[in-house]
Amino acid sequence: MDGISWRDLDTNEQRAIATLALGISSDFCDPVALLTLRRIGLIRGSRLTLEAEQLLSVAVRREFAA
C-alpha cells in the first residue's frame, strides 16, 4: 500500500473506492477492480480500509484546491 496515489489507480478502481465510500453495494463495482483493491490492501471484505479512506480524502481535497 505504501506509495500508492490516487492517480496510480485506474478509473474503475477509483470508481469502486468512491462507490464503497458512499455505502453502495460492491455488486455495482467492477469485479476486477475489487480484486485489485483487495490485493493491494485497500479493501477488506466489502469495506474500505483506513488507507483507502485517506487516499480518497486526499484526492478530493486536491481537486477542490485546484
C-alpha positions, 0 to 999 in steps of 0.5 A: 500500500505504501506509495500508492496515489490516487492517480496510480489507480485506474478509473474503475478502481477509483470508481469502486473506492468512491462507490464503497465510500458512499455505502453502495453495494460492491455488486455495482463495482467492477469485479476486477477492480475489487480484486485489485483493491483487495490485493493491494490492501485497500479493501477488506471484505466489502469495506474500505480500509483506513488507507483507502479512506485517506487516499480518497480524502486526499484526492478530493481535497486536491481537486477542490484546491485546484 
